[in-house]
Amino acid sequence: MEKFLIIRFSSIGDIIQCMSVIDEIKIKYPNSEIHWIARKDMAPLLNIDTRIDKIWEFDRTKGVKGLIKTTLHLKSLNFTHIYDAHSNIRSNIIKLILCPFSLCNLIGKKQLVTRHKKRLKRLLLFKFRINLFPKPFRSFESFTMPLNRFKQTGKTKLIQNNYTHIYHFPTEITEKVNSYLMPVIDKRWICLVPSAAWELKRWPVDYWQKLVMLLPEYQFVIIGGSTDTFIEEIKQVAQDRVINLAGKTNLLESFYIIHQSPYVISGDTGFLHAADLFNKPGLAIIGPTAFGFPTGEKMKILEVNLPCRPCTKDGSVKCKNKINKQCLIDIKPEYVAKNVINQ
């Protein structure tokens, strides 16, 4: 039996994107056993996929010694396939112990594949405007494609994610969230995700307000963090049609809201990738970033072509355009509303 180890410690968005590989593995190796080593605070996200047989939680406070101790235990499990989906110092330590200098690929006892970060291509893109990445850069595909480097037997090939899996959330999560969603459960509603880790990725607040006003036949549920006080400004334009859950739900509860949503509108965030993973219809408002494009056919990408795009991998830089955030400013609320109505 094939036994897989997936190495991806963080972050939220990357963990969600990497979860797409589970479908790909199970398509080709339906009886395989899957283990995953991740940062301890990421484990609850992985728990919703019951096809992952074992989640190894890495506690950062235990440092390198703790990582080595865990890895030595992993070594005794004799994995047949190791997928390093992180490619950082910690994952390299694990590979050095489990598969020294990648010799396992030569010996044939196990197979090792690494998802490289392609730093040279990133340098060319962000410094010299030379884009050698696929256009658009589909986030799920970037994680699943390296799996094709595993040696294959017969004529079976990995195929695109078929979104057949049912994800399971803890009862306490579903009960709490369902109580929040009770006012909209029998109505037409949309989940809005207006926040992002970096301000550069955020569609303007007044655009979100206008969008709500342009869609009077819809109810809205907005998710965000406790510091996203601007979400209350969006609610104020239609208090009877907007539920503001910013700061009221934890990470897993917010993902369950996405799971239950009939439609999602989001910028480039981890919640967008969750909607993509759950095969939700919706709109992805993509501005300055390069790697956040959804893969599923139900999620439509909204973007504008500018010579300065993309300018960042995550939005952590300052806009150098004469019109600040023009890549998002030019995506008008009327255009977004039209896409909602026409889908």
Secondary structure, 3 states (H helix, E strand, C coil): CCEEEEECCCCHHHHHHHCHHHHHHHHHCCCCEEEEEEEHHHHHHHCCCCCCCEEEEECHHHHHHHHHHHHHHHHCCCCCEEEECCCCHHHHHHHHHHCHHHHHHHHCCCEEEECCCCHHHHHHHHHHCCCCCCCCCEHHHHHHHHHHHCCCCCCCCCCCCCCCCCCCCCHHHHHHHHHHHHHHCCCCEEEEECCCCCHHHCCCHHHHHHHHHHCCCCEEEECCCCCCCCHHHHHHCCCCCEEECCCCCCHHHHHHHHHHCCCEEECCCHHHHHHHHCCCCEEEECCCECCCECCCCCEEEECCCCCCCCCECCCCCCCCCCCCCHHHHCCCHHHHHHHHHHC
